[in-house]
Amino acid sequence: MLSKVEICGVNTSKLPVLTNAEKEILFKRIKQGDKSAREEFVKGNLRLVLSVLQRFSQRGENADDLFQIGCIGLMKSIDNFNTELNVQFSTYAVPMIIGEIRRYLRDNSSIRVSRSLKDIAYKALSAKEKLMGQSEREPTIEEISKEIDIPAKDIMNALSAIQDPMSLFEPIYNDNGDAIFVMDQVSDEKSLDENWIEHIALKEAMKKLTGREKHILNLRFFKGKTQIEVAQEIGVSCNKTHYNFKRKGFGAKKDYEVTFFPQVFFVL
């Protein structure tokens, strides 16, 4: 079970939840310069920040500090979100919030990833490029595992570890020759192909779900429906949709895939 994030001075159990219709109305007011609407929208999406914080709960960082940083990411998302795009606000905001927190940790943390994890990650990323060149498609985690003869779960742990903030000048591999640094692996504005890492983790996690549970997840995470709206659509209680995922093991702290479904675990 995911640990509940406690924030000083914030009653997280009573934070409001906005429907998609309410979000649309508030965004129209925000675009017209309505500051009260912006404040209401921020309050209605604080659970989004809390869900992201669960991803960093095992790092031993101060939750209050991370919450404040996450709120900055949330406000930046509100200011930059384009309502004309066919994208849910939460889909746009989550990477922005994560990025803001990672930048903060990068600038304030001395945590370093172990040499063995960096070696595995480098081999996996190299294998990915090789296999993409051969098949002209993104390889699965199983294909990479077979290519480098390393268990898939070890590969996922290594890829997850290097997604945490690191110095661009930190070496990630050194095989009795010149060191290869993080900056050597930077592509465009994202290091280590972050979207691909989360994509393959998502595919791995989805394998544990039944068709019905995949449908629930699609409604909740990809279509941006609230847990209450999902429950109404499938005809069950709100608590049952939450329970179904925890029963499948998605609440276990050691399951790497749990971090890829943050919106499923809102405390409503």
N, C-alpha and C positions, 0 to 999 in steps of 0.2 A: 504494500500500500504506500502511495506517495505521501510524504510528510507534508502537513499543512504549513504554509508559510505564514508566520506571525510577524506583523508589522506594528511597530510602536505607534500608538495613537490612531490606528485604523481598525475598525471592526470589520474584518474581511467577510464575515458571515452575512453582513447586511448591505454589502455593496450592490448597487442596482445593476440590472441587466437590461440592455436595450434590444428591442426587436429590430429586424432589418428596416421595417417601415419607419420606426422612430429614428433610426440612424439617418435615413434619407432626408427626413424632415429637418433634423438638426443640422445636417451638412448644408442644406440650402440656406439656413439661417447663418451658419458660420461663414459661408461665402459672401454673405451680405454684411459681414462685420459684427455680428451679434456675439459679444463676449460671453454672455450668460449661456448661450447655446454651446459655445466651445467648452466652457467649464462643465456643463452637464454631460457633454459627449465624453470628456476625459473621465469623469466619475463613472460613467456607464461602461467604460472599457478598462477599468483598473484590474478587473479579473484577468484580462488578457496579460497584463504585466505580471500578475501573480503566477499565472500558468507558466510563463517563461522562466520565472525565478526558480521554479521547481527543477528546471534543467541544471541549475547551478547550485542546488541545495547541498551537494556532497563536497563542495569545495572549501567549506569552512569560512566563507566570506560573511561579512555583516549584511544580513538580509535587509535592514533598513537602508543601508547605503545603496545596495543593488536596486532596491525598489525605487529610490529617488532617481537613479540613473535610468532605470527602465521607463519611468514616467517621462523623462526627457525624450527618449526614443519614441514614446507614444505621441507626445505633442508634435514632434517632427513629422511623424507619420500623418497626423491630422492636417498639418500645414501643407504637406506635399502631395497628399492623396488626390488623384484625379477621378472624380465621380463618373466621368464619361467612359472610363474603361470598364470592361465587363469583368471586374475583379472584386471579390469581397474585401472589405476594409481589413478584416483580421488577417487575410492571406497576405496583404501588403504590409501590415503593421508588425507581424511577428518577426520577420527578418530584420526590420529596422530596430526593434527593441533588442533583439539578440545582438545585433551589431554594435549598438550603443554600449551594452554591458560588456561585450568583449573588448571594445576599445578601452573602456575604463580599467578592466582587469589587465589588459596588456600594459597599460601605463603605470599600474599600481601593484602588480603582483610579481613575485619572484619565482613563481612555480615553473618548473621545467619538466618536460616530458622525458622519460627514461630513454636511454640509448637503444634498448631493444625494441621499444615501441616505434621509435623513429625509423629504425631499420626496416621493420615490417611494413610500415606505412610507405616508405620510399619504394620498396619492392613491389607493393601492391599498385601504387600509382604508375610505376614503370610498366608493370604488366598490363595495366589498363590501356596505356597508350599503345603498347605492342599489339594487343588483341583488337583494339579499335582499328588499327591500321590493316589488320588482316581481314576483318569482317565488316568494316565500315558501320559498326553499331556499337553502342555501349555494352561492355561485357557484364555478365551477372557476377555476383559475389562467388558463386560456385565455380565459375570458369576461372576467375582470378585465383581462387584457392587451389584449383588443380594445377594451374600454370606455375605457381611458386611453391606448391606443396606445403602450404600453411593452412591450418583450420580456419574456416570462414569466420568463426566467432572471434578468433585472435586478430584477424584482419580488421573486423569491424571495431574492435576495442582500440586498435592502433589508429585507425582513421578518425575515430571519435576523439581520441586524445590530442591529435595534432590539429583538430579544429579549434581547440582552446587557444587563446592569444599567445603568440610567441614573438620574439624579436625577429625581424627580417634577417638579422645577421646570425641567428642561431643555426648551427649545423644540424642537418637532419640525417646525413649519411656520410660515412667516410670509410672507404674500403681500401685502406693502405695507399691512398693517393690523395688527390686534392679533395677537400671537403666540399660537399654540396649544401648550400644554405637555403633557408626558406625562401629568400628572395629569388633564388634560381628557379623555383617552382611556381612563382606567381604568374597567373594568366589573367589578362584584363585587370579588373579591380578586385578579383576574388582569388585568394590563395588556395591551392590544393583542391580546386574544383568542388567547392562546398555543396553546390546543388546536386552534383552526381553522388557524393557521399550520402547525403540525406535521402536521395532517390532510391539507392539500392537498399538502404536500411529500411525504408518504408516498404519496399517490395518484400523484404524478408519478414517483416512484422506482419504484413497482411496475410501471409500464408497460414498464420495461426487462427484466422477468423473464418467463421462460416459465411455463407452467402448473405444471410440476414444481417450478421454483424458488420460485414463489409458495407452493406447498404446504409446501416446506421452511421458508420464512420464517414461515409461519403456525404451524407446529409449534414453531419455535425462539423466536419473539418473542411471539406472542399466547397460545400454550398453555403456555409456560414450560418446555418440555422442554430438557434439556441437549443439547449437540452430540452426545454419545455416544448418547443416546436417539434423537435424530433419525436418526443414521446407521444405527442398528439397525432402525428402523422402515422406512426406505426401502431398506435392503439395500446400503449402500455404506460405505466407510471413513470414519472421522471426518474425516480430512484432506481428503477429496474434497468434503464439504459446504462446508468453509471455502473451498476453492479455487474452487468453482463461482461463488461470489459475487464473489471477487476478479477472476475472469476476465471478469465482466460489467462491470467498471469501478467497483464499489462500494468499492474500496480507494483510488481516486484522491483525492488531497488536495483537488482543486479541485471535486469533485462534492459539491454541498451536501447531496444526499440521503443521503450516507454517515452523517451524524450521526443520522439517524432510525432506524438499525438497530444500536444499540450492542451488543445481545446476540449478534448474529451473529458479532461479531469477537472473542469471547473467545479468548485464547491457551490452548489446552488441552494 
